[in-house]
């Protein structure tokens, strides 16, 4: 019997929400097909996947009109425990998918199979297969909690893939992956769909990486389907600007619809003088090594210097040691050997609470640092602990909220916000502490084009104000646009430290580090230009 599902006239409203998150959604999908769902943050992408998986309304509550039918079976009239045996959902945040009930990656991936009573020999075969296909072999005996965010993302995907669901729904599955990890995951998804017995639906902002995987796209805008057609046709339409998506550069250029940095202005403009602080501090890392108690040596004799008024991009494949190095700056990790200095201060001489006066840290996963009941209280927590006077605290919090476009959400509960809004809350929390040094770990993860451009404006303003900024990212386009220096970390060592255009021109070096040049570089080369465009502004100049 053919495998398919149909979403029929679905409107869904979350509990206590005034307006529906999904409105009159109708579409269907056949086996053998990959469907890409795109749209701005808040368009309804994650809600649509949660509805396909039965979480809305069975787990979240709320009000659902319409229904989802999988091979004729109604989602509304099927118990969630039964429905999820056919529909697998991979969350955008991999940490939420790790069970905490198993000690190793192998056991974590096997956990779901054990729960549904699969024989041990079959469990071993299926787990080993998916571990091999997602390049997780070297991590099989590690604890999931010792892995990088990108490694955890691959484990989360593997734990669902191993169940072999009829419908596989993935929310931003490549958002934390390096280029090699993206290729592994996307190749496997293509193979799954190509077999003709499964369906893959994927919500993503990363159309540059995913557009070749899917023949069909679904565009959501304010809860409505505004486009359902072959993906290249949708991405060639000029409406992508108002939809908040970023089409692959090659498609937009070919169709003449590409516009550089098209977005509304930032919600709040602040001059360098307004953002300047009395104190500026460089960061000096000297021959630092670190080994996790239950894991490998993560850093080996790393040296790095970051000056005030610089944005230094720390890049490399998942598990290379980037986040480990960054956590040395605020004392969350202490070097096994070597020294870290913030200006004249040796980090080893101070507790974390004191280091927080100098280093603001934005975690890769917003859930790692959000715990208060309102956005205002969350942003005020750091300044309060640092002993800010009442006047200074209010001024710092209000300015941080304005910089991040959060004024209207000040009294909302952070976990009632959209994922991108929660990320802005973590950025505001770091800004409100008025630290001379800022560390941002994947700050644009899960951002649509509007948020992405606002973040670029903000980081440029902070650099002009003399802040010392360490930026951890897999986004080479962001590096080319913003960074003064590009530092590649590979297997715990620094293998390159130079201006971005020098590093990004070295294809051999990038390949060895598991990286790729940004789309602007590939586009300018495809045009046959004698000059290489590293930024969107430079690409505009080539086109004129």
N, C-alpha and C positions, 0 to 999 in steps of 0.2 A: 504494500500500500504506500502511495506517495507520502512523504513527510512534509508538513507545512504548518504554519500557524497564521492566524488572522487576528488582528487588533480591530475590534468593531466598535466604532463610535464611542471611544473611551474619553471620558472627562473625569479627572481626579483632583480632589481638593484635600490637602493635608489637614489634620486636626487643628482647629483654631485659626486656620488661614482664612482670609477674606475672599481670596480669588483662587480659581483652579490653577494648578501647576501644569495640567494637560487639558486641552480643549478639543473635543470632537475629533479625536485621532482615529483614523481608519487607514490600514494598509495590511499587506500580507507578505509573507516570505516563504520561498520554497527551499527544499533541501538542495545542497550544492552551491548555495549563494552566500556571499559575504555582503552585509549591509553596513555601511558607514553612516552613523548619525552625527550630524554636526550642528553647531549653533553657538550663540553667545552664552556666557555664564548666565544661568537662570532661565534658559530657553525651555528646559524640561527634559534634557537628555538623560540625566541620571534617574529622574522620576520614571521615565519611560522604561528604562531597563529594570528598575525595581518592580514596575507593574508586570512586565513580562515574566519576572521571576516569582510573582505572587506575593512579594513583600508588601506591596501596596495593593489592596488594603489589609491583607491577612495579618501582617506583622505591625505595620505602621499605624493602622487604623485609618481614620479619615473617611471620605465619601467617594465611592466609585460609581460612575454610570457607564454602561456598556460592558464589554467583556473581552477576554482573550481566549481564543480557541486553539488548542494544540492537537492536531489530528482529530478535530471534532469534539475534543473534551473541553469543558468549560473550566476556566481558572476560578471563577467565582464560586463554583459548586464543587471544587476539589479541595480537600484538606491540604494545607501548605506542606506538611511532611510528605505527602504523596506527590504533589506537583513538582517539588524541587528534585525529585529523582530524574526528571526529564529536562529540567531547565537549570543550568549552572550559571551563577552570577559571580563575576570577579569584581570586587570593589575597587574604587579608585585609590583608597588608602590600604596598602598591603598589610599594614600592622593590624587592621581590623579583622583580617582574615586568618591570622595565625591563631591556632586553637589554644596555645599555652599548655596543652595536655601531653605534648610529646617533646623529647629531648633533642632529637636530631632532625635534619631536613628530610631524610629518608622516612622517618617515622611520621613526620608531619604530613607528607604527601600521601602516606598510606592510611592516615587516620580516617578519612571519609570512607574508604573501601572497607576498613574494619567495621565501621558502624553499620554498613548495609550487608555484612555477612559474606563478603567475597572470600573464597578459599585462600589460604596462605600462599600457595604456589602461584595462583593467579595474581594476588597482590604484588608479590615480588616481581613477576614478569611485567606487569603494567607500570609499576613505579620505576623500575629500571629503564623501561622504554622512554617514559616522559622525561626522566632525569637526563638521559643521553641526548634527547632531541632539544632540550632547553639548556644544554651545556652546564648542568648542575653537578656533574660527577665529582668534581673536587670539593664541593660543598656538602656532599651527602651526609657526612658524619659530624658536621658542625651544628651548633645550636642555631635555630632560626633567629634568635635574639642577638647573635653576634654578627649578623650580616649587615651589609649596607642596605640603604633603602631600595636601590635597584635590584640587588640580589633577593631581597624579601619579595619584591614584586614578581620576580620570576617564580619563586616558590609558591606564591599565592595563585598564580596562573596554573602552575603544575598541579596544585592540589585540587583544582576544579577539572582540568583537562583529563586527569587520570580517571575521573568518574564517567567519562565518555557520555556526556549529556546529549540529548537530541538537539537542544537549542543551547548555544553557548553565548552568553551576554557578557561583554567586557566593558568596564567603565575606565577610560583613559589607561589602557593596558601598557602603553609605551612611555608614559609621562616621566618615569624615573629611570629609564633604561638608557645605556650607552648605545652607540650605533650597532655594535655587534649583538647586544641583547635584543635590540629592535628587530634585527634581521632574523635572529633565531625564532622569536615569537611570531613574527608575521609570516615567516615561511611555514611554521607549523600550522597556523590558522588557515593558510591557503590550502595546505595538504588535507586538513580536516574537512574543509568545505568541498574540496575537489573530489573527495571520496563519494560524494553524492548522497550520503545518509544523514548528514548533519547540517545545521544552519549556524552561522556566526553573525552576530550583530554587535557592533562596536561603536561606542560613543567616544569621540576624540576631538581635540583641537589640533592634533599633529597630522594635518592633511599632507604635509610634505613627505612624511614617512609612509603614510597608509594609503594614499590614493591609488597606488598601483595594485593594491590587494583586492579592492572592491570594484565591481562593475556598476554598482548602484549606490545612490546616496539618498539620505532623508535629511532635509534641513528643517530644524525647528526654530520658531521665532515666537517668543512670548506664549509658549504652550501650544501653538498651532503648527501643523505641517504646512510649510510654505514652498516646499520643493520635494518632489519624489520622482527621480528620473535617473538615467545613467549619470554616474558621478562626474565624468569629464564635462558633460553638458551643464550640470549645476554649477561647477566651479568656474565655468567660463562666463557666467552671468555677472553683470556689473553690480547686482544687489549685494554681493558678498560684503561690501563695506558696511551697509546697514545691518546685515545679519551678524556682524561681529566675528566673522571667520577669516582665516588667512589661507587663501588657496595656494597650491604649489606655484612657485614663482614662474616656472617654465610655462604653465598653463595660462596664467594671468598675462604674461608677456606675449605669448602667441596670440591671445585673443584681444590684446590691446585694452584689457580692463584693469591692469595693475596700476595702483596709486600708492606712492610711498608714504608710509606713516599716516594713513588716513584714519583719523579718530577725533572725537571731541577733545577740546583742551582739557588739561588736568583740572580737577575740581578746585584746586587751591594753588596759587603761585606764590612762592616765597623766594625772596632774594637771598643771595649768598650771605649778605650781612645779617639777615634775620636768622639764618641757620648756623652761623658761626658760633663757636664756643671759645671760652677764654683759654682752654688748654688744647693742644694738639699733641698726639703721640705717634711715633713710628712703631712698627712691630719688627722685632729682630729675632729670628729663629736660627739657632746655631747648632748644627750637627746633632739634631734630635732623633732619637730612636724610641720606638715603643712596641711592646709586645703585649697583646691581650692575655690575661691569665689563662683562658681556656681556648685560645686561638693562635693564629700565626703572628709573625712579626709584621706589624702593620706599617711601620716607618723605619727607615734605615738611614741614619746620618743625613737628615734633611736640613738644608739651610735655606733661609728665605728672609727677605727684607721688604717691608711695605711702608712707604712714606706717606705722610699726611698729604691730602689732595690727590691721592692715587686710587684708582680702582684696579686691583690685581685679581684676575680671573684664575681660579684654581680648577683645572680640568683634568679629565682622565676617565678610564673605564670604571665601571662599578667595582667597588672593593679595592681600588688603587691606594686608598689611604687619605683621601681628601678631607672627609669629615673628621677622621681621627686627628689630622693635623690641626684643623680649625678648633677643635675642642681643647687643644693645648693652650690656646690664647686666653680662655676664661677659666682655666683650672678644672674643667670637668674631667679632663684626663691629665696626668702628670708624666713627663718624659721618663723613660727608663734610663736614658742618658742624654746629655746635651742640655742646652739652656734656652729658655724663651724669655725675652725682655720686652716690656712695653715702655718705651722711652728708657728712663733710668731704672725702672722697676723690674726686678727678677720675679717672674710669676711664681716660682717655687717658694717665695718668702711670704705669700699672701693667701688667705682663704678665699674661697669662691665669692663670698659676700663682698669682700673688698674689691676683687677684680671686676665685679659687676659695675663699679663706678667708672671703669675705663672701657669695658668691652660690652657692647650690645649684641646679642646673638639671636638670629631668627632661624629656628629649626626647620628642617626639611618637611617635617610633619607637624602641622599646626596643633594637633591634639597633644603633642608632647609638652606644650607650654600654656595651654588655655585651661583655666580651672575656676574662674570667678563667675558670678551669676549675671553680671551685665558687662557690656563692652567697656563702659566707662571705668568700672572697678578693675577690669582686667588691665587696661592701659595704665591705670593709676597705681597698680600694685608695685611695680618696680620703683618709681619715684618715691612712693611712700616709704618703702624699705630703705631707700638711700637717704632718708631724712630730709627730703625737700620741705621747705616751708610751705604753708598752705597756699600762699600767693603763687610761689614758683610752681608748685604741683599743678594747680589749676591751669596756669598758663601753658605748662608743658603738655598736659593731657589734651587741652583744647587744640593746641597747634598740631599735635600728632594726629588727632582725629581728623582735622581739616586736611592735612597733607595726604591722608589716606582715604579721603572721601567717606568718612564714617560718622559725620556729625548727626545725621538723621537716625543712626542706629545706636547711638550712645547708650540708650537704656534697654536695648534688646539683649536677650540671652545669647551668648556667642554660638551655642549649638543650635539655635533657631536660624542661624544665618546660612547662606550658601557657602560652599567650600572656598570659593575665591574670596569671599568677604571675610571668612575666618583667617585666611592667609594675610589679608590686609590688617586684621586685628593684631596679629603677631608682629607685623612690621611696625605698626603704631606703638606697640608696647616697648619695642626696642628704641624707637625714636624718642619716646617720652622720657627715657632715662638720661638723655642728653650726654651720651658717651662719645668720646673722641674717636673710638674705633667701632666699626660695625662689621659683623660677619653675617652674611646672608647665604643660607644653604638652599639652593634651587628656589629662589624667591618667585620665579614666574611659573612654577609648575601648576598646570591646570588653569592658566590664565587664557582668556580670549584676547583678541587683538586690542580691544579697548584697554583692558587692565595692563597688558604688556607695555603699551606705549606710555601709560601713566607711570609705570615703574621706571621706565627709562628716563622720563622727565625728572622723577624724584631723585634717582641716583646721580644724575648729572648735577642737580642742584646741590646735593650733599657733597659731591666732589669739589664743586666750586667754593663751598663753604669751608674747605680744608679738612673734611673728615677723612679718616683712613679706612678704606673699604676693601674687605676680602669677599669676593663673590665666587661661590661654588656653583657650577652649572655644567650641563651637557649641551647647552644651546650655543653653538658656535656663532650663530647670527648675533646673539646678544653680546658675546665676547667681542666680535668685530665692531659692533656699534659703540660699546661703552669702555672696554678695558684699555688701560694704559700699558699693562703687561699681561702676558699669558704664560702661566706656569703649568706645565704638564707633569702630573704625578703618575708614575707607573710602577706597580709592584713595590710601593713604599719608598720610591726614590724620585727625586726631581730629575727629569730627563730633558727639560727645556725651560728656559726662562728668558723671554724676549718680547719685544713688541708684537702684538697679534698678527699684523700683516706679514711679519718675517716668519712666524711659526706656521701660519695658515697657508703660506706659499710652499711649504715643504711637505709634499704628498707622502714621501717615504716615512718621514717622522710621524705624521698623523696616522698613517696606516699601522705602524708599529705600536702606537699607543691606543689603537682601537677607535680613532676619531676620524671625522670627515670634515672637509671644508664647508663653509656656510653656503646656502643656496645662491647668494649673490656671486660668489666666486665661480660656482659651477655654471651659472647663467652667463656671465661675461665670457667665460671660456667657450661656451657653446656658440656664442655670437661671433667667435673668431676674432675678438678684439685683441689688439696688441697690449692693451692695458687690462689689469685685473681689478674688478670692483669688489671691495671688501665690505662696504657699507651700502645701504640703500641710496644715500645721497650720491655716492660715486657711481652707482648704476644709473641713476637719473642722468648724470653728466654724460655717460656713454651713449644713452639713448637719444639725447638732444642733438 
